Amino acid sequence: ANIFSGHIPNARYFDQLEHTTPTQFLPRGLPDVKSFEEYMGRLGVSNTDHIVLYDRSANGLFAAARAWFLFKVYR
């Protein structure tokens, strides 16, 4: 199965690890602000958009929660 099976039409795939630099202590560190803004621009997301996050992981919440956290950090 690929990552887009069960994908909501016109939804964007958000790679929460885009531009992160893993370290020994933070395997999922934060991307720098400029990289995050550039990635959001490539996805077509702006500060005025209403974003709905959904997660198809095994537990159904970890990826969406991480994405929510990133959006809160960089709002």
Secondary structure, 3 states (H helix, E strand, C coil): CCCCCCCCCCCCCCCCCCCCCCCCCCCCCCCCHHHHHHHHHHHCCCCCCCCCCCCCCCCCCHHHHHHHHHHHHCC
